[in-house]
Amino acid sequence: MTTVKAYLDTHYDKLDFYTHAITNAHGQNHPEVFAVRDQYVKLRADAKANHRLDANFDELRRTTHNYAIPNDVCPVFEATYHMLAQADQLNASA
């Protein structure tokens, strides 16, 4: 079984790039992506420090409305939310 920390390590490059990219592409219409980026950076730092991540994912779920995909976004936005949701599920099952 993959741990949330291993998942975040495996997907680090993509999530780091994607969370930054969606701020540029969608920040004007979806300002919450700036908070998603900040929350992802904090999540990574907390995961590396072996902290509990429940509060991080609670905040991400609130910000993203449970990873709901808006209907006017690109595939990168959608993939970002899917990967974050997958990490959240791994955390919940740990």
Secondary structure, 3 states (H helix, E strand, C coil): CCCHHHHHHHCHHHHHHHHHHHHHHHCCCCCHHHHHHHHHHHHHHHHHCCCCCHHHHHHHHHHHCCCCCCCCCCHHHHHHHHHHHHHHHHHHCC
